[in-house]
Amino acid sequence: MNTSNTEIISRLQSIKAEINKIEEILMGGMKEAENEHEKLFHPPKEAAEKLGIPYNCLRQLYLYEDGFPVIKIGSRYYISVPAAKKWIEENS
């Protein structure tokens, strides 16, 4: 293999690791949500209330922090509250 192939393979492995990490966070959130019998993703204002933090603080997290458990559908954001709790605990 030449250098460019090695670099491509390395980058693909890195991307795969990131995808696995995101899946793990989301699946953990799904298990917690199933136990609580509530929906998995919430609009940001609802999520801020459930997390007990100001909306503006949560907005900074989901817009600017890599790895924060948020999905964007169209122009709207949705947050996994259980995964967000875990992310905040691990990153604070």
Residue pairs with C-beta under 8 A, 6 or more apart in sequence:
1 9
21 67
22 67
22 69
25 67
25 69
25 80
25 83
25 86
25 87
26 69
26 80
26 83
28 82
28 83
28 86
29 40
29 69
29 80
29 81
29 82
29 83
29 84
29 86
30 40
30 80
31 82
32 82
33 39
33 40
33 80
33 81
33 82
36 82
40 80
40 82
41 71
41 78
41 79
41 80
42 50
42 78
42 79
42 81
43 76
43 77
43 78
43 79
44 55
44 58
44 59
44 62
44 77
44 78
44 79
45 55
47 58
47 79
47 81
47 84
48 54
48 55
48 57
48 58
50 81
51 58
51 81
51 84
51 85
51 88
53 88
58 79
58 84
61 68
61 84
61 88
62 68
62 70
62 77
62 79
65 91
67 87
68 84
68 87
69 79
69 80
69 83
69 84
69 86
69 87
70 77
70 78
70 79
70 80
70 84
71 77
71 78
71 80
72 78
